[in-house]
Amino acid sequence: MLRLSTHFRGPAFPLTCRALSAMASSLLAEQPTFAWLKDLGLGVENNGVYNGKWGGRGEVSLEMGKIAVEGLGEVQEYIDICDYAVGLSRMFGGPMLPSERAGHALVEMWNPLGLVGIITAFNFPVAVSGWNTAIALVCGNCCLWKGAPTTPLTSVAVTRILSEVFQSNKLPGAICSLTCGGADIGAAMARDERLDLLSFTGSTAVGKQVAVTVKERFGEESLVIIYYGNNAIIAMDDADLDMLVPSVLFAAVGTAGQRCTSTRRLMLHESIHDTVVERLVKAYKQVRIGDPLEPNTLCGPLHTKQATETYKTAVEQAQQQGGKIAYGGKVIDRPGNYVEPTIITEMQHNAPMVLTETFVPILYVLKFKNFEEAISWNNEAKQGLSSSLFTKDLGRIFKWLGPKGSDCGIVNVNIPTSGAEIGGAFGGEKHTGGGRESGSDAWKQYMHRSTCTINYTKELPLAQGIKFE
């Protein structure tokens, strides 16, 4: 909790020394000269700022803007990954391998890295930190987390809970530390050699800078990096439309299109194209847009005013490139960063805007002739995070999952591109970064591996039968 004192630097005012002396005994927020502080939402006491005691609270929906049920789901995901990590702590380890030399054994040992740096984005201010923190901790590491600069209260709230858990178990709270700040803090973390691993989740542009810095001092193995994705759903002529339409609605409109796994491209077989578009438009018309804390809201605001401008520019450019707005396309005239979830048809599959990942609720609908064409369109995006195929044909399903199918890190069948479970490794390929977080064997990135050869005899045979006498 922060109390605003005369040390607070606001706009320049022609204050005399006498005036400053008179004000020194009071708080700035109480003085008429600094009434502008109220316009910033600042008062005498400001919850959420850490001064040695945890006085604030963070709410995902208030800071990020996602609807309450998604915010609760994100918190549940953190709980789930903690449960998963506890079980994992008794399972991971290396194998004992046979040796070519008699009386020898090969053992693969996994040991903690040390200090893991975690940089997360605004769109999942709770869950993504949990993916990293829970796994890193059970692997024996300490963590330093930098959340997004636009969701600091959520970061503080999560760290408060962690500190209480550590204290109740007689462990130092510094095991999992928090730093708040912007790009300068992230750059410092990337440069700091005391961080044995840096996990970054965010935009491609920033991630590339982080990757270059980390690789210069460590190498690729010391970086877990996940960028966003230009994700696609392919619907074949035999797709179950009763499953397809709500799946697309959730994946394209959920979180106002601000998930890294949000569906941005919908590829429809020409035989079902018009029917699906008609049903989607009807579904979009029923989406309730508004206050994310209201229980009936399905789509909240975009996170920032900049995102709203990105939305407007994308709609304009898509139309210039031949796109036709089937639904939406407008900024909503109300306080906040509200926009209409948008469906755009008649675009070419390789149009610049179709191949540009835009972090807003815009869905480009494409019409294809055959399965091979759809796969090639899916794979032509520079990013390779998530993808999904809707079909009942087993032959198509297994081709989709195989080497001639999707080139993404997440390859789904008959479900949306978003909504990944914590038990699987989360990450992508190509410009998405190639790192993995959460489940499966992603834990290996938080430890270092040693191959140990143990000689339990009195002989000293050399490998490959070499004689050195």
C-alpha positions as a printed Julia matrix, in Angstrom:
469×3 Matrix{Float64}:
   0.0     0.0     0.0
   1.48    3.34   -1.07
   0.86    6.66    0.66
   1.57    9.54   -1.72
   4.03   11.97   -0.14
   5.8    15.11   -1.38
   8.41   12.89   -3.0
   5.86   12.1    -5.72
   6.86   13.88   -8.94
   3.96   15.18  -10.96
   3.66   17.94  -13.58
   5.87   20.96  -13.07
   4.24   23.65  -10.93
   5.77   27.04  -10.01
   5.86   26.27   -6.29
   7.78   28.54   -3.92
  10.06   27.19   -1.19
   7.6    28.48    1.43
   4.75   26.61   -0.26
   6.79   23.43   -0.42
   7.69   23.76    3.25
   4.03   24.16    4.2
   3.09   21.09    2.18
   5.83   18.86    3.55
   3.78   17.86    6.58
   0.8    16.65    4.53
   0.17   14.2     1.74
   0.05   15.28   -1.88
  -3.32   13.64   -2.44
  -4.8    15.92    0.25
  -3.54   19.14   -1.33
  -5.65   21.18   -3.82
  -2.59   21.87   -5.96
  -2.32   18.17   -6.72
  -6.01   17.51   -7.34
  -5.0    16.02  -10.69
  -3.87   12.9    -8.83
  -7.53   11.94   -8.42
  -7.84   11.89  -12.21
  -5.19    9.17  -12.21
  -7.2     7.14   -9.72
  -4.75    7.86   -6.9
  -5.75    8.71   -3.37
  -4.13    8.86    0.05
  -3.84    5.07    0.18
  -3.36    2.99   -2.97
  -3.87   -0.74   -2.7
  -1.66   -3.1    -4.62
   1.7    -1.38   -4.18
   4.07   -3.41   -2.04
   5.83   -1.64    0.82
   6.75   -4.6     3.02
   3.2    -5.71    3.7
   0.7    -7.2     1.29
  -2.17   -4.72    1.28
  -3.56   -4.9    -2.23
  -5.46   -7.35   -4.32
  -5.52   -8.21   -8.0
  -8.47   -9.26  -10.09
  -7.84  -10.7   -13.54
 -11.04   -9.34  -15.09
 -10.46   -5.8   -13.82
  -6.87   -5.55  -15.01
  -6.79   -7.72  -18.12
 -10.4    -7.34  -19.24
 -11.33  -10.99  -19.82
 -14.71  -12.18  -18.6
 -14.98  -13.45  -15.03
 -15.47  -17.1   -15.92
 -12.24  -17.04  -17.95
 -10.43  -15.3   -15.11
 -11.59  -18.0   -12.69
 -10.57  -20.64  -15.21
  -7.1   -19.15  -15.32
  -6.79  -19.34  -11.53
  -8.03  -22.94  -11.67
  -5.3   -23.67  -14.21
  -2.68  -22.49  -11.73
  -4.17  -24.82   -9.11
  -4.17  -27.7   -11.59
  -0.54  -27.22  -12.58
   0.43  -27.2    -8.88
  -1.34  -30.54   -8.41
   0.38  -31.85  -11.52
   3.8   -30.64  -10.35
   3.44  -32.31   -6.95
   2.9   -35.66   -8.63
   5.66  -35.0   -11.13
   8.14  -34.38   -8.3
   8.08  -38.1    -7.46
   8.27  -39.3   -11.05
  10.89  -37.52  -13.11
  14.41  -38.76  -13.34
  16.9   -40.29  -15.71
  17.35  -43.91  -16.75
  20.09  -46.34  -15.81
  21.66  -47.48  -19.09
  23.68  -50.59  -19.9
  27.41  -50.08  -20.34
  29.59  -51.72  -22.99
  32.17  -52.27  -20.24
  31.81  -54.97  -17.63
  31.41  -53.69  -14.09
  30.26  -50.27  -15.26
  26.89  -48.5   -15.16
  25.62  -45.43  -16.96
  23.23  -43.23  -15.0
  21.45  -40.14  -16.3
  21.13  -37.53  -13.55
  18.89  -34.46  -13.62
  19.73  -31.53  -11.34
  18.26  -28.04  -10.82
  19.49  -25.17  -12.98
  19.43  -22.59  -10.17
  17.52  -19.37  -10.87
  14.77  -19.31  -13.51
  13.59  -16.0   -14.93
   9.96  -15.84  -16.06
   8.51  -13.07  -18.26
   4.78  -13.33  -18.97
   2.27  -11.41  -21.08
  -0.91   -9.52  -20.2
  -3.38  -12.0   -21.66
  -2.77  -14.77  -19.09
  -1.4   -12.89  -16.07
  -1.9   -15.87  -13.72
  -1.8   -19.19  -15.58
   1.4   -18.81  -17.6
   3.4   -17.85  -14.53
   1.99  -20.98  -12.89
   3.07  -23.22  -15.76
   6.63  -22.06  -15.23
   6.74  -21.52  -11.49
   5.21  -24.82  -10.41
   7.43  -26.94  -12.65
  10.57  -24.9   -11.94
  10.05  -25.14   -8.17
   9.56  -28.91   -8.04
  12.7   -29.22  -10.17
  14.55  -27.49   -7.32
  14.92  -24.0    -8.78
  14.18  -20.52   -7.49
  12.16  -18.13   -9.66
  12.19  -14.44  -10.57
   8.96  -13.41  -12.27
   8.21  -10.26  -14.25
   4.57   -9.98  -15.17
   3.17   -7.62  -17.78
   3.47   -3.92  -16.87
  -0.29   -3.52  -17.44
  -1.32   -6.25  -14.97
   0.84   -5.53  -11.89
  -1.87   -6.0    -9.26
  -2.57   -9.53  -10.44
   1.16  -10.27  -10.24
   1.25   -8.87   -6.7
  -1.81  -10.9    -5.68
  -0.34  -14.16   -6.99
   3.0   -13.51   -5.3
   1.22  -12.7    -2.06
  -0.44  -16.11   -2.08
   2.87  -17.81   -2.86
   4.65  -15.97   -0.04
   2.0   -17.08    2.44
   2.38  -20.7     1.32
   6.16  -20.51    1.67
   5.96  -18.88    5.1
   3.48  -21.47    6.37
   5.97  -24.16    5.34
   8.92  -22.3     6.93
  10.48  -21.45    3.58
  11.8   -18.03    2.52
   9.46  -16.05    0.31
  12.37  -15.13   -1.97
  12.2   -18.63   -3.44
   9.75  -17.09   -5.88
  10.37  -13.36   -6.25
   8.51  -10.72   -8.22
   9.67   -7.66  -10.1
   7.36   -5.23  -11.85
   8.28   -3.0   -14.74
   8.46   -2.6   -18.47
  10.83   -3.45  -21.29
  13.88   -2.16  -19.41
  13.4    -4.78  -16.69
  12.89   -7.53  -19.26
  16.04   -6.49  -21.1
  18.02   -6.53  -17.85
  16.78  -10.05  -17.1
  17.8   -11.21  -20.57
  21.32   -9.85  -20.04
  21.81  -11.07  -16.48
  24.02  -14.16  -16.35
  22.72  -15.01  -12.88
  19.54  -16.28  -14.55
  20.28  -19.83  -15.6
  17.12  -20.04  -17.71
  14.77  -17.4   -19.09
  11.2   -18.29  -20.04
   9.54  -15.64  -22.21
   5.93  -15.61  -23.38
   4.81  -12.69  -25.51
   4.95  -11.03  -28.91
   7.27  -12.13  -31.69
   8.9    -8.7   -32.01
   9.92   -8.51  -28.33
  10.72  -12.2   -28.15
  13.24  -11.98  -30.97
  15.14   -9.29  -29.08
  15.1   -11.39  -25.91
  16.25  -14.47  -27.81
  19.23  -12.69  -29.36
  20.36  -11.32  -26.0
  20.03  -14.64  -24.17
  21.71  -16.67  -26.9
  24.68  -14.31  -26.9
  25.42  -15.11  -23.26
  24.11  -18.66  -22.85
  22.94  -20.45  -25.94
  19.59  -21.71  -27.14
  19.27  -24.35  -24.44
  18.95  -21.62  -21.81
  15.8   -20.12  -23.29
  12.16  -21.23  -23.24
  10.39  -18.91  -25.63
   6.79  -18.92  -26.82
   5.36  -16.3   -29.15
   1.82  -15.93  -30.39
   0.19  -17.82  -33.26
  -1.82  -17.24  -36.45
  -3.98  -20.26  -35.72
  -6.34  -21.99  -38.14
  -9.33  -24.32  -38.03
  -9.96  -26.51  -41.08
 -13.5   -27.84  -41.57
 -14.01  -30.63  -44.1
 -17.24  -31.42  -45.94
 -18.12  -34.06  -43.33
 -17.54  -31.78  -40.31
 -20.12  -31.83  -37.54
 -21.42  -28.27  -37.79
 -23.07  -28.44  -34.38
 -19.57  -28.89  -32.94
 -17.77  -26.62  -35.39
 -19.77  -23.41  -34.93
 -19.52  -23.16  -31.11
 -15.86  -24.19  -31.3
 -15.07  -21.36  -33.71
 -17.13  -18.93  -31.64
 -15.22  -19.75  -28.46
 -11.79  -19.79  -30.1
 -12.25  -16.59  -32.14
 -14.31  -14.46  -29.74
 -13.19  -15.76  -26.32
 -10.86  -13.38  -24.46
 -11.74  -10.87  -27.22
  -9.37  -12.7   -29.55
  -6.39  -12.07  -27.27
  -5.29  -15.63  -26.59
  -2.09  -16.82  -28.25
  -4.2   -19.8   -29.39
  -7.19  -17.77  -30.64
  -8.51  -18.84  -34.04
  -7.71  -16.2   -36.65
  -8.2   -18.2   -39.85
 -11.18  -20.46  -40.61
 -10.78  -22.67  -43.67
 -14.05  -24.14  -44.93
 -14.6   -26.72  -47.64
 -16.42  -25.03  -50.5
 -19.45  -27.3   -50.04
 -20.15  -26.02  -46.5
 -18.74  -22.5   -46.72
 -21.97  -20.52  -47.11
 -23.88  -22.56  -44.54
 -21.18  -22.19  -41.89
 -20.76  -18.45  -42.47
 -24.52  -17.97  -42.13
 -24.58  -19.92  -38.86
 -21.54  -18.09  -37.54
 -23.06  -14.69  -38.25
 -26.18  -15.74  -36.36
 -24.02  -16.92  -33.43
 -21.95  -13.7   -33.42
 -25.13  -11.63  -33.23
 -25.97  -13.35  -29.95
 -22.61  -12.59  -28.3
 -23.11  -10.34  -25.27
 -20.4    -7.69  -25.15
 -19.87   -5.64  -22.01
 -18.6    -5.52  -18.44
 -16.4    -8.6   -17.95
 -17.63   -8.96  -14.37
 -21.25   -9.35  -15.45
 -22.15  -13.08  -15.48
 -23.89  -12.95  -18.88
 -21.02  -11.26  -20.73
 -19.22  -13.38  -23.32
 -16.8   -10.77  -24.69
 -15.11   -8.06  -22.68
 -12.99   -5.13  -23.85
  -9.63   -5.19  -25.54
  -6.77   -4.7   -23.11
  -5.52   -1.32  -24.33
  -6.45    1.61  -26.53
  -3.55    0.62  -28.78
  -5.26   -2.73  -29.42
  -8.39   -0.85  -30.48
  -6.36    1.11  -33.03
  -4.81   -2.14  -34.25
  -8.32   -3.53  -34.74
  -9.43   -0.5   -36.77
  -6.34   -0.63  -38.97
  -6.7    -4.37  -39.57
 -10.35   -4.03  -40.65
  -9.46   -1.22  -43.06
  -6.53   -3.08  -44.58
  -8.5    -6.31  -44.93
 -11.16   -4.46  -46.91
  -8.5    -2.89  -49.11
  -7.18   -6.39  -49.81
 -10.56   -7.63  -51.04
 -12.2    -8.69  -47.79
 -15.93   -8.41  -47.22
 -17.25   -7.85  -43.7
 -19.87  -10.49  -42.98
 -20.3    -9.26  -39.42
 -18.84   -6.61  -37.11
 -16.0    -4.36  -38.12
 -16.74   -1.42  -35.83
 -15.45    0.06  -32.59
 -18.33    0.2   -30.1
 -19.25    3.71  -28.98
 -19.06    3.32  -25.21
 -16.43    3.92  -22.51
 -13.66    1.35  -22.71
 -11.86   -0.53  -25.46
 -14.86   -2.38  -26.86
 -15.0    -3.64  -30.45
 -17.33   -5.88  -32.42
 -16.08   -9.44  -32.98
 -15.62   -9.51  -36.74
 -16.01  -12.05  -39.56
 -14.3   -11.22  -42.88
 -14.85  -13.36  -45.99
 -13.64  -13.42  -49.62
  -9.97  -12.93  -48.7
  -7.17  -14.7   -50.55
  -5.42  -17.27  -48.38
  -2.08  -15.49  -48.85
  -3.34  -11.92  -48.44
  -0.97   -9.93  -46.21
  -3.58   -9.39  -43.48
  -4.56  -13.07  -43.43
  -0.93  -13.97  -42.81
  -0.49  -11.23  -40.21
  -1.27  -12.3   -36.67
  -3.48   -9.59  -35.18
  -4.27   -9.83  -31.47
  -7.93   -8.81  -31.82
 -11.24  -10.65  -32.49
 -11.05  -10.76  -36.31
 -11.75  -14.04  -38.1
 -10.76  -14.51  -41.75
 -12.92  -17.14  -43.48
 -11.33  -18.9   -46.47
 -12.82  -21.33  -48.99
 -10.78  -24.37  -50.12
 -11.33  -27.18  -52.63
  -9.49  -30.16  -51.13
  -7.7   -31.37  -48.01
  -4.18  -30.96  -49.39
  -4.88  -27.34  -50.26
  -6.17  -26.66  -46.75
  -3.08  -28.2   -45.14
  -0.78  -26.07  -47.28
  -2.72  -22.93  -46.31
  -2.52  -23.87  -42.64
   1.24  -24.32  -42.88
   2.03  -21.17  -44.88
   1.7   -18.96  -41.8
   5.05  -18.03  -40.28
   3.79  -18.94  -36.82
   3.1   -22.53  -35.82
   1.34  -22.64  -32.47
  -2.13  -24.23  -32.69
  -4.33  -25.8   -35.36
  -7.45  -27.94  -35.57
  -9.23  -30.16  -38.09
 -12.95  -30.95  -38.06
 -13.73  -34.21  -39.84
 -15.01  -37.76  -39.24
 -12.58  -39.35  -41.71
  -9.85  -41.37  -39.94
  -7.57  -41.22  -42.95
  -7.63  -37.43  -42.92
  -7.19  -37.34  -39.15
  -4.01  -39.39  -39.16
  -2.58  -37.53  -42.14
  -3.27  -34.3   -40.24
  -1.39  -35.64  -37.21
   1.51  -36.99  -39.26
   4.57  -35.59  -41.05
   2.53  -34.37  -44.04
  -0.09  -32.69  -41.88
  -0.07  -29.67  -39.59
   3.34  -28.21  -38.76
   2.15  -26.67  -35.48
   3.09  -27.54  -31.92
  -0.58  -28.1   -31.04
  -2.53  -30.23  -33.51
  -6.17  -30.81  -32.57
  -9.07  -32.75  -34.03
 -12.73  -31.75  -33.57
 -12.0   -29.21  -30.82
 -11.05  -25.49  -30.87
  -7.5   -24.22  -31.26
  -7.67  -22.71  -27.76
  -8.26  -24.3   -24.38
  -5.14  -26.46  -23.99
  -4.86  -28.8   -21.0
  -1.95  -28.54  -18.58
  -0.95  -32.21  -18.95
   0.5   -31.72  -22.42
   3.53  -29.68  -23.42
   2.45  -26.21  -24.57
   4.33  -24.46  -27.35
   4.81  -24.15  -31.08
   7.14  -24.23  -34.03
   8.63  -21.81  -36.57
   8.14  -18.17  -35.55
   6.25  -19.25  -32.43
   9.6   -20.02  -30.87
   9.94  -23.77  -30.36
   9.92  -23.8   -26.55
   7.6   -25.87  -24.37
   5.91  -25.12  -21.06
   3.54  -26.93  -18.7
   3.16  -30.72  -18.95
   4.65  -33.83  -20.6
   8.47  -33.61  -20.55
   8.63  -29.8   -20.53
  10.21  -30.16  -17.06
  13.49  -31.12  -18.73
  14.04  -27.5   -19.76
  14.18  -26.49  -16.08
  16.99  -28.92  -15.21
  20.42  -29.84  -16.51
  21.32  -33.39  -17.47
  24.5   -35.23  -16.58
  25.53  -38.6   -17.96
  27.4   -40.4   -15.17
  29.6   -43.46  -15.68
  30.25  -45.49  -12.54
  33.01  -48.07  -12.32
  32.34  -50.48   -9.44
  35.28  -52.83  -10.13
  39.04  -52.74   -9.66
  39.61  -52.9   -13.42
  39.97  -49.91  -15.76
  38.79  -50.87  -19.25
  38.44  -47.97  -21.72
  35.45  -47.39  -23.97
  35.51  -48.66  -27.55
  38.08  -51.26  -26.46
  40.96  -48.79  -26.62
  44.3   -49.95  -25.18
  46.52  -47.21  -23.76
  49.54  -48.91  -22.24
